[in-house]
Amino acid sequence: MTQKENYIRTVRFEKPDYIPMSFCISGAYYDCVDQNALFEAMENHPLLFPGFTRPPLPFTPDYPPIARKDKPFTDDFGCVWETAVNGLTGTVKGHPLENWDAFKTWTPPDPGICTGIGPIDWEEVKKWANSPSDWFKMGGLRHGHTFLQLSDLRGYENLLFDMADEEPLLYDLIEKVEAFNLGIVKNYVECGVDGMGYAEDLGMQFGPMLSPGHFRKYIKPSYKRLMQPARDKDLVIHMHSDGDIRLLLDDIIEGGVDIINLQDLVNGVDWIKENLKGRVCIELDVDRQNVTCFGTPRDIDRLIKTEIETLGSPEGGLMMIYGLYPGTPLENAIALMDAMEKYAGYYR
């Protein structure tokens, strides 16, 4: 069974061969670790790093523009990003529409030539999407495409006051942002991708970043329209959000989501089981705040096994993903690699 076939079977609850596992290494991690030991670990875990070839040492990642220390980056919307650490996505420090007066002359970018955070060649995307491959090909909007984009443009507090005050111009701004996003979605769909990703952080450590009522009023309708072209083609729809999103999940899933990527311990594994298991495919974002940072390798093995026993099923419906960032000891990262590969075939 190919990776693509296994992925689709997992999403559709059609008895995959194994639990899909993803291990993502932040660019910032390479600057704070023994790179030789890290690359050896990657070579020893082919399920997580298929086809990995060790690069020459020392290795310096090609940091994206929004993750370059001391180099402010202005994106396609006019938002200015800054970061203090190479390899970590920065935060927006310059909001082009902080004052509504600027909206009179502001124009959104062109989805035919850019993604919102950089250029894109749609002919190359089409070639990639239609090239022979055993891998599932996911298109996607940039991370933070709607709510966070509005926040980046206006500033977080300004945006919340706009929602509370029912600011008329906010509706016009949402319409412009949505039109850009819809252009991106349609381009990916026309290119022939297998699925579409809609990544946007909506949660804080406790509770969502906006009220459920404001989400339903201002954001949910846009989500639904943005997902419609993918639904019309029966593509797999993937939604990611960090943080505690329990109060928003019913509304998020209602839009037609096939895979929900959410954090495990922040939302609660038992809560996830009670509310999501069997209802939607869960891509569990493995803890990177507590156990994997401060626990022992045994704690990490127990965490992965327990989460699979709680949320998994021979029919499918469970994936796992981990993001490795500075602060996690390499010993623990390797223990997590071991556990993810060990338990990927738990239901064989």
The 8 nearest C-alpha neighbors of each residue, nearest first, counted from 0:
[[1, 4, 5, 2, 16, 3, 15, 133],
 [2, 0, 4, 3, 133, 5, 134, 6],
 [1, 3, 5, 134, 4, 6, 133, 0],
 [4, 2, 135, 134, 6, 1, 5, 133],
 [3, 5, 1, 7, 6, 2, 0, 8],
 [4, 6, 15, 8, 2, 3, 7, 1],
 [7, 5, 3, 9, 4, 8, 2, 10],
 [6, 8, 10, 4, 9, 5, 11, 3],
 [9, 7, 13, 11, 5, 15, 10, 6],
 [8, 10, 315, 6, 316, 12, 7, 15],
 [11, 9, 7, 280, 8, 316, 12, 6],
 [10, 12, 8, 13, 9, 7, 316, 315],
 [13, 11, 315, 314, 9, 316, 10, 8],
 [12, 14, 8, 11, 314, 15, 9, 315],
 [15, 13, 314, 315, 313, 12, 8, 16],
 [16, 14, 5, 8, 9, 17, 315, 13],
 [17, 15, 5, 14, 347, 344, 18, 0],
 [16, 18, 344, 343, 15, 19, 347, 346],
 [17, 19, 343, 318, 20, 344, 317, 16],
 [20, 18, 318, 17, 319, 6, 21, 343],
 [19, 21, 319, 320, 318, 18, 47, 339],
 [22, 20, 320, 47, 319, 321, 23, 19],
 [21, 23, 321, 320, 47, 322, 24, 20],
 [24, 22, 322, 321, 323, 21, 25, 320],
 [25, 23, 323, 322, 26, 22, 324, 28],
 [26, 24, 27, 28, 324, 323, 86, 23],
 [25, 27, 86, 28, 29, 60, 24, 62],
 [26, 28, 86, 25, 29, 85, 30, 87],
 [29, 27, 325, 30, 324, 25, 26, 31],
 [28, 30, 27, 31, 32, 26, 34, 59],
 [31, 29, 28, 27, 32, 26, 59, 34],
 [32, 30, 28, 29, 325, 33, 27, 34],
 [33, 31, 34, 29, 30, 28, 329, 37],
 [32, 34, 36, 35, 37, 31, 29, 329],
 [35, 33, 37, 36, 32, 38, 29, 57],
 [34, 36, 38, 37, 33, 39, 56, 32],
 [37, 35, 39, 34, 33, 38, 40, 32],
 [38, 36, 34, 40, 39, 35, 33, 41],
 [37, 39, 41, 35, 40, 36, 34, 42],
 [38, 40, 36, 42, 41, 37, 35, 43],
 [41, 39, 43, 37, 38, 42, 36, 44],
 [40, 42, 38, 44, 43, 39, 48, 37],
 [41, 43, 39, 40, 44, 38, 45, 51],
 [42, 44, 40, 41, 45, 39, 38, 48],
 [43, 45, 41, 42, 46, 47, 48, 40],
 [46, 44, 49, 48, 47, 43, 42, 41],
 [47, 45, 44, 48, 49, 340, 20, 21],
 [46, 48, 45, 44, 21, 22, 49, 20],
 [47, 49, 45, 51, 46, 41, 44, 50],
 [50, 48, 45, 51, 46, 47, 44, 42],
 [49, 51, 48, 52, 45, 42, 46, 47],
 [52, 50, 49, 48, 53, 42, 41, 45],
 [53, 51, 54, 50, 42, 38, 41, 49],
 [52, 54, 38, 51, 55, 42, 39, 41],
 [55, 53, 52, 56, 58, 57, 38, 51],
 [56, 54, 57, 58, 53, 59, 52, 35],
 [57, 55, 58, 54, 34, 35, 59, 53],
 [56, 58, 55, 59, 34, 54, 35, 29],
 [59, 57, 56, 55, 60, 54, 29, 34],
 [58, 60, 57, 61, 29, 30, 26, 56],
 [61, 59, 62, 26, 58, 29, 86, 27],
 [60, 62, 63, 59, 26, 86, 64, 67],
 [61, 63, 86, 60, 66, 67, 64, 26],
 [62, 64, 66, 65, 61, 67, 86, 88],
 [65, 63, 66, 67, 72, 62, 70, 71],
 [64, 66, 63, 88, 89, 72, 80, 67],
 [67, 65, 88, 86, 87, 63, 64, 85],
 [68, 66, 85, 70, 64, 65, 62, 82],
 [67, 69, 85, 83, 84, 82, 70, 66],
 [70, 68, 71, 67, 83, 82, 81, 84],
 [69, 71, 68, 67, 72, 81, 82, 64],
 [72, 70, 81, 80, 69, 79, 73, 65],
 [71, 73, 80, 79, 65, 64, 74, 70],
 [72, 74, 79, 78, 77, 80, 71, 75],
 [75, 73, 116, 77, 76, 78, 72, 115],
 [74, 76, 115, 77, 116, 108, 117, 73],
 [77, 75, 74, 78, 107, 108, 115, 152],
 [76, 78, 74, 75, 73, 95, 79, 94],
 [77, 79, 73, 94, 74, 93, 76, 95],
 [78, 80, 73, 93, 91, 72, 92, 71],
 [81, 79, 91, 72, 90, 71, 89, 92],
 [80, 82, 71, 89, 90, 91, 92, 72],
 [83, 81, 89, 68, 84, 66, 67, 90],
 [82, 84, 68, 69, 85, 81, 89, 67],
 [85, 83, 68, 82, 87, 86, 27, 67],
 [86, 84, 68, 67, 66, 87, 27, 83],
 [85, 87, 27, 26, 66, 62, 84, 67],
 [88, 86, 66, 85, 84, 27, 89, 82],
 [89, 87, 66, 65, 86, 82, 90, 67],
 [90, 88, 82, 81, 80, 66, 65, 87],
 [89, 91, 80, 81, 92, 82, 88, 79],
 [90, 92, 80, 79, 93, 151, 78, 81],
 [93, 91, 79, 80, 90, 94, 81, 78],
 [92, 94, 79, 78, 91, 95, 80, 151],
 [93, 95, 152, 97, 78, 96, 153, 151],
 [96, 94, 152, 97, 77, 78, 93, 153],
 [97, 95, 153, 98, 152, 94, 101, 99],
 [98, 96, 153, 94, 95, 154, 99, 152],
 [97, 99, 96, 100, 101, 153, 102, 95],
 [98, 100, 101, 102, 96, 97, 103, 168],
 [101, 99, 98, 102, 103, 96, 104, 97],
 [102, 100, 99, 103, 96, 98, 104, 105],
 [101, 103, 105, 99, 100, 104, 96, 98],
 [104, 102, 101, 105, 100, 99, 106, 96],
 [103, 105, 102, 101, 106, 100, 96, 107],
 [106, 104, 102, 103, 101, 107, 96, 95],
 [105, 107, 104, 108, 102, 76, 175, 103],
 [106, 108, 76, 175, 109, 105, 176, 179],
 [109, 107, 75, 76, 110, 106, 115, 179],
 [108, 110, 111, 112, 113, 107, 179, 114],
 [111, 109, 113, 112, 182, 183, 179, 114],
 [110, 112, 109, 113, 182, 121, 183, 119],
 [111, 113, 110, 119, 118, 109, 120, 114],
 [114, 112, 118, 119, 110, 117, 115, 111],
 [115, 113, 116, 117, 118, 110, 119, 141],
 [114, 116, 75, 113, 117, 76, 74, 108],
 [117, 115, 74, 114, 75, 113, 118, 141],
 [116, 118, 113, 114, 115, 75, 119, 74],
 [119, 117, 113, 112, 114, 120, 116, 115],
 [120, 118, 113, 112, 121, 114, 117, 111],
 [121, 119, 123, 122, 124, 112, 118, 113],
 [120, 122, 124, 123, 119, 125, 186, 111],
 [123, 121, 125, 124, 120, 126, 190, 127],
 [122, 124, 126, 121, 125, 120, 127, 119],
 [125, 123, 121, 127, 122, 126, 128, 120],
 [124, 126, 190, 128, 122, 123, 127, 121],
 [127, 125, 123, 129, 124, 128, 130, 122],
 [126, 128, 124, 130, 125, 129, 123, 136],
 [129, 127, 125, 192, 126, 191, 130, 124],
 [130, 128, 126, 127, 125, 131, 191, 190],
 [129, 131, 127, 128, 126, 132, 125, 133],
 [132, 130, 129, 133, 128, 127, 134, 126],
 [131, 133, 134, 130, 135, 129, 3, 136],
 [132, 134, 1, 3, 2, 135, 131, 4],
 [135, 133, 3, 132, 2, 136, 1, 4],
 [134, 136, 3, 193, 137, 133, 2, 6],
 [137, 135, 193, 192, 134, 128, 194, 138],
 [138, 136, 194, 195, 193, 192, 135, 139],
 [139, 137, 195, 187, 192, 194, 196, 136],
 [140, 138, 196, 195, 197, 141, 137, 184],
 [139, 141, 197, 196, 144, 142, 183, 198],
 [142, 140, 144, 143, 139, 114, 198, 115],
 [141, 143, 198, 199, 144, 140, 197, 200],
 [144, 142, 199, 147, 148, 145, 198, 141],
 [143, 145, 148, 142, 141, 140, 147, 199],
 [146, 144, 148, 147, 143, 149, 176, 177],
 [147, 145, 149, 148, 150, 143, 218, 144],
 [146, 148, 143, 150, 149, 145, 151, 144],
 [149, 147, 151, 145, 150, 144, 146, 143],
 [148, 150, 152, 146, 147, 151, 153, 145],
 [149, 151, 155, 154, 147, 153, 148, 152],
 [152, 150, 148, 154, 149, 153, 94, 147],
 [151, 153, 94, 149, 96, 150, 95, 154],
 [152, 154, 97, 96, 150, 151, 94, 158],
 [153, 155, 150, 157, 151, 156, 152, 94],
 [156, 154, 150, 158, 157, 159, 153, 151],
 [157, 155, 159, 158, 154, 160, 150, 153],
 [156, 158, 160, 154, 155, 159, 153, 161],
 [157, 159, 161, 155, 156, 160, 150, 153],
 [158, 160, 162, 156, 161, 157, 163, 155],
 [159, 161, 163, 157, 162, 158, 164, 156],
 [162, 160, 158, 166, 164, 159, 163, 165],
 [163, 161, 165, 159, 160, 164, 158, 166],
 [162, 164, 160, 161, 165, 159, 166, 213],
 [163, 165, 161, 166, 162, 160, 159, 167],
 [166, 164, 162, 163, 161, 167, 169, 160],
 [165, 167, 161, 164, 169, 168, 162, 170],
 [168, 166, 169, 170, 165, 171, 161, 164],
 [169, 167, 171, 170, 166, 172, 99, 102],
 [170, 168, 172, 171, 167, 166, 173, 161],
 [169, 171, 173, 168, 172, 167, 174, 166],
 [172, 170, 168, 174, 169, 173, 175, 167],
 [171, 173, 169, 175, 174, 170, 176, 168],
 [174, 172, 170, 176, 175, 171, 177, 169],
 [173, 175, 171, 177, 172, 176, 178, 170],
 [176, 174, 178, 172, 177, 173, 171, 179],
 [177, 175, 173, 179, 178, 174, 172, 180],
 [176, 178, 180, 174, 179, 175, 181, 173],
 [177, 179, 181, 175, 180, 176, 174, 182],
 [180, 178, 182, 176, 177, 181, 110, 175],
 [181, 179, 177, 183, 182, 178, 176, 184],
 [180, 182, 184, 178, 183, 179, 225, 177],
 [181, 183, 179, 185, 180, 184, 110, 186],
 [182, 184, 180, 186, 181, 110, 185, 187],
 [185, 183, 181, 187, 186, 182, 188, 180],
 [184, 186, 188, 182, 187, 183, 189, 181],
 [185, 187, 189, 183, 184, 188, 182, 190],
 [188, 186, 190, 184, 189, 185, 138, 192],
 [189, 187, 185, 190, 191, 186, 192, 184],
 [188, 190, 186, 191, 187, 185, 192, 125],
 [191, 189, 125, 187, 188, 192, 186, 128],
 [190, 192, 189, 188, 128, 129, 193, 187],
 [193, 191, 128, 136, 194, 137, 188, 138],
 [194, 192, 136, 234, 137, 135, 235, 191],
 [193, 195, 235, 137, 234, 192, 236, 138],
 [196, 194, 138, 139, 236, 137, 237, 235],
 [195, 197, 139, 237, 238, 198, 236, 138],
 [196, 198, 238, 140, 139, 237, 239, 199],
 [199, 197, 239, 142, 238, 196, 143, 240],
 [198, 200, 143, 240, 142, 239, 201, 144],
 [201, 199, 240, 241, 202, 143, 198, 242],
 [200, 202, 208, 207, 240, 199, 244, 241],
 [203, 242, 201, 207, 243, 244, 208, 241],
 [202, 204, 242, 205, 207, 206, 243, 208],
 [205, 203, 242, 243, 206, 265, 202, 207],
 [206, 204, 203, 243, 207, 242, 202, 265],
 [205, 207, 243, 203, 202, 244, 204, 208],
 [206, 208, 202, 209, 244, 203, 201, 243],
 [209, 207, 202, 201, 203, 206, 210, 200],
 [208, 210, 207, 213, 211, 214, 159, 201],
 [209, 211, 213, 212, 214, 207, 208, 246],
 [212, 210, 214, 213, 247, 215, 209, 246],
 [211, 213, 215, 210, 214, 216, 209, 217],
 [212, 214, 216, 210, 215, 211, 217, 209],
 [213, 215, 211, 218, 212, 216, 217, 219],
 [216, 214, 219, 212, 213, 217, 218, 211],
 [215, 217, 213, 214, 212, 218, 219, 220],
 [216, 218, 214, 213, 215, 219, 220, 221],
 [219, 217, 214, 221, 220, 215, 216, 222],
 [218, 220, 215, 222, 221, 214, 223, 217],
 [221, 219, 223, 222, 218, 224, 217, 215],
 [220, 222, 224, 223, 219, 218, 225, 177],
 [223, 221, 219, 225, 220, 224, 226, 218],
 [222, 224, 254, 220, 226, 221, 225, 227],
 [223, 225, 227, 221, 226, 222, 220, 228],
 [226, 224, 222, 223, 227, 181, 221, 228],
 [225, 227, 223, 224, 229, 228, 222, 230],
 [226, 228, 230, 224, 229, 225, 231, 223],
 [229, 227, 231, 230, 226, 185, 232, 225],
 [230, 228, 234, 232, 231, 227, 226, 233],
 [229, 231, 233, 227, 232, 228, 234, 226],
 [230, 232, 228, 229, 233, 227, 234, 226],
 [233, 231, 229, 230, 234, 228, 188, 227],
 [234, 232, 230, 231, 229, 235, 194, 236],
 [235, 233, 194, 229, 232, 193, 230, 236],
 [234, 236, 194, 257, 195, 237, 193, 233],
 [237, 235, 257, 195, 256, 194, 196, 234],
 [238, 236, 196, 258, 257, 197, 259, 195],
 [237, 239, 197, 259, 198, 196, 260, 258],
 [240, 238, 260, 198, 259, 199, 261, 197],
 [241, 239, 200, 199, 261, 201, 198, 260],
 [240, 242, 200, 202, 261, 262, 201, 239],
 [243, 241, 202, 203, 204, 244, 265, 240],
 [242, 244, 202, 206, 266, 205, 203, 265],
 [245, 243, 202, 247, 207, 246, 242, 248],
 [244, 246, 248, 247, 243, 266, 206, 207],
 [247, 245, 244, 248, 211, 207, 206, 249],
 [248, 246, 244, 245, 250, 249, 211, 251],
 [247, 249, 251, 250, 245, 246, 252, 244],
 [250, 248, 252, 251, 247, 253, 246, 245],
 [249, 251, 253, 248, 252, 247, 254, 219],
 [252, 250, 248, 253, 249, 254, 247, 219],
 [253, 251, 256, 254, 249, 250, 255, 248],
 [252, 254, 250, 255, 251, 249, 256, 248],
 [253, 255, 223, 252, 251, 256, 222, 250],
 [254, 256, 253, 252, 257, 236, 230, 226],
 [257, 255, 252, 236, 258, 254, 237, 238],
 [256, 258, 236, 279, 280, 237, 235, 255],
 [259, 257, 280, 237, 256, 281, 279, 238],
 [258, 260, 238, 281, 282, 239, 237, 261],
 [259, 261, 282, 239, 283, 238, 281, 284],
 [262, 260, 284, 283, 240, 241, 259, 239],
 [261, 263, 284, 265, 283, 241, 264, 266],
 [262, 264, 268, 265, 267, 266, 285, 284],
 [265, 263, 267, 266, 262, 268, 286, 285],
 [264, 266, 263, 267, 243, 262, 242, 204],
 [265, 267, 243, 264, 263, 262, 245, 268],
 [268, 266, 264, 270, 269, 265, 263, 271],
 [267, 269, 271, 270, 263, 272, 264, 266],
 [268, 270, 272, 271, 267, 273, 309, 310],
 [271, 269, 273, 267, 272, 268, 274, 266],
 [270, 272, 268, 274, 275, 269, 273, 267],
 [273, 271, 276, 269, 270, 274, 275, 310],
 [272, 274, 270, 271, 275, 269, 276, 268],
 [273, 275, 271, 272, 270, 276, 278, 269],
 [276, 274, 278, 271, 272, 279, 273, 277],
 [275, 277, 272, 278, 310, 274, 273, 279],
 [278, 276, 279, 275, 316, 280, 12, 272],
 [279, 277, 275, 276, 280, 274, 316, 281],
 [278, 280, 277, 257, 275, 258, 281, 276],
 [279, 281, 316, 258, 10, 317, 257, 259],
 [282, 280, 317, 259, 283, 258, 316, 318],
 [283, 281, 318, 260, 319, 317, 259, 284],
 [282, 284, 319, 261, 281, 260, 285, 263],
 [283, 285, 262, 320, 261, 321, 263, 319],
 [284, 286, 321, 263, 283, 320, 262, 287],
 [287, 285, 288, 263, 264, 284, 291, 289],
 [286, 288, 291, 289, 292, 285, 290, 322],
 [289, 287, 286, 292, 290, 291, 293, 327],
 [288, 290, 292, 293, 291, 287, 286, 294],
 [291, 289, 294, 293, 292, 299, 286, 288],
 [290, 292, 287, 294, 289, 293, 331, 299],
 [293, 291, 327, 289, 290, 294, 288, 287],
 [294, 292, 290, 289, 291, 295, 327, 288],
 [295, 293, 290, 298, 291, 292, 299, 296],
 [294, 296, 298, 297, 299, 293, 331, 290],
 [297, 295, 299, 334, 298, 331, 300, 294],
 [296, 298, 300, 295, 299, 301, 294, 334],
 [299, 297, 295, 301, 296, 300, 294, 302],
 [298, 300, 302, 296, 297, 301, 291, 335],
 [301, 299, 297, 338, 303, 302, 298, 304],
 [300, 302, 298, 304, 299, 303, 305, 297],
 [303, 301, 299, 305, 300, 304, 306, 298],
 [304, 302, 306, 300, 305, 301, 307, 299],
 [303, 305, 301, 307, 306, 302, 308, 300],
 [304, 306, 308, 302, 307, 303, 301, 309],
 [307, 305, 309, 303, 308, 304, 310, 302],
 [306, 308, 311, 304, 310, 309, 305, 303],
 [307, 309, 305, 306, 311, 310, 304, 312],
 [310, 308, 306, 307, 305, 311, 272, 268],
 [311, 309, 307, 272, 308, 306, 276, 317],
 [312, 310, 307, 317, 308, 309, 315, 316],
 [311, 313, 314, 315, 310, 316, 346, 317],
 [314, 312, 346, 315, 14, 311, 15, 347],
 [315, 313, 14, 12, 312, 13, 316, 15],
 [316, 314, 9, 12, 312, 14, 313, 317],
 [315, 317, 280, 9, 12, 10, 281, 277],
 [318, 316, 281, 311, 315, 280, 282, 18],
 [319, 317, 282, 19, 18, 283, 20, 281],
 [320, 318, 283, 20, 282, 284, 21, 19],
 [319, 321, 21, 284, 20, 22, 285, 283],
 [320, 322, 22, 285, 284, 23, 21, 323],
 [321, 323, 23, 24, 22, 324, 25, 320],
 [324, 322, 24, 25, 23, 321, 327, 325],
 [323, 325, 28, 25, 326, 327, 322, 24],
 [326, 324, 28, 327, 27, 31, 323, 25],
 [325, 327, 324, 328, 292, 28, 31, 323],
 [326, 328, 292, 325, 324, 329, 291, 331],
 [329, 327, 331, 330, 326, 332, 292, 325],
 [328, 330, 332, 331, 333, 327, 32, 37],
 [331, 329, 333, 328, 332, 334, 296, 327],
 [332, 330, 334, 328, 329, 333, 296, 291],
 [331, 333, 329, 335, 334, 330, 336, 328],
 [334, 332, 336, 330, 335, 331, 329, 337],
 [335, 333, 331, 337, 296, 332, 336, 338],
 [334, 336, 338, 332, 333, 337, 339, 331],
 [337, 335, 333, 339, 334, 338, 340, 332],
 [338, 336, 334, 335, 340, 339, 341, 333],
 [337, 339, 341, 335, 300, 340, 336, 342],
 [338, 340, 336, 341, 342, 337, 343, 335],
 [339, 341, 343, 337, 338, 342, 336, 46],
 [342, 340, 338, 339, 343, 337, 344, 345],
 [341, 343, 345, 344, 339, 340, 338, 304],
 [344, 342, 18, 340, 17, 345, 341, 339],
 [343, 345, 17, 342, 347, 346, 18, 341],
 [346, 344, 342, 343, 347, 17, 341, 18],
 [347, 345, 313, 344, 312, 17, 16, 343],
 [346, 344, 345, 16, 17, 313, 15, 343]]
